[in-house]
Amino acid sequence: MSELTSSMARQLSSLLVSLYFILYCYFEGLAVALYVVLLCALPLACVWFGDEMAARSSSWHPSSPAGLVKVLAWVLLFIPLFWQVLFWVMT
């Protein structure tokens, strides 16, 4: 991935998690907001350091494709948004 695209992905993922924190803090409280941010910590790290995480391999498991690591991280980052939309639709 080019440096510009990687930088943009880092900025967008950080912005998304920051928006989660602000909105959950406002609507649900600080405890829920911190819980959501902690849930987003690993996917955020996978977006930021996906190439390094994908390159890690061991004797029993080969390395993973970096693109797959980053795509799955983005899917996991959007789960709180889907949760909230589903909650609003159901109520």
N, C-alpha and C positions, 0 to 999 in steps of 0.2 A: 504494500500500500504506500502511496506517495506520502511525503511528509506533510503536505498541505491537507490531504484527506484525513490523515491520522490526527492532525491538530484539530481539524473541524469536528471529528468524531469525539475527541476528548472534550472539546468545548460544549458540544451539544449534550453529551452524556452528563457532564457536570451541571449544566443548566437544568436538565430534566430532574436530576436528583435534588438540586436546590429548590426548584419549583415544588417538588413533592414535599420537601421539608416545610416550606413556607405555607403551602395550602393545607397540609395536614395539621400543622401547628395552629393555624387560624380556625379550622373547622373541627378538628378532633382533639387537639391538645398536644402538649409537648411530648408526653409519654408515647403516644401513637406515632407522632412525627419521628421521634428518635428510633422507634422500632422499624418503621418503614425505611429510614436511611440505613440502618444496620442491615436490613434485608437486601438493600441495593449495593452494599459494599463490595461483595464478590463480583457481581456482574459489572460494576463500575471498574473494578480492577482488571477484569477480562477485556473490557473495551480499551482501557489505557495501555495494558501490557499484554495484549493478545498474542503478539508475535513471540514474546519471551515465554509466555505460558504454553503456547503450542509447541515450542521447540523443546520443552522439558520432556525427556523420555527416560525410561528406566529399562532394566534388563527384561522386564516382563510386559512392558507396554510401549509400543512405538509412539512417536510424536503424532500430534493431531494437526489437521490443517488449520492455519491461523485464521482463515476466513470463516471457518465453521465456528471456532471459538468466539469470534466477534459477533457473528450473527446470532448465536444462541445467547450471548450476553445481552444484546439489544432486545431479544424476545423477553428475557427475564426482567430487564429494566422497565418494560411496559406492563408487566403484570399488575403493579399497584394501580395504574390508570384503568386497566380493564376491571379490576376489583371494584373500584369506585364507581365506574359507569354502570356496572352490573348492579351494584347496591342502589344507585339512584333510580334505575329503571324498575327494580323490584319493589321500591317503596312508593 
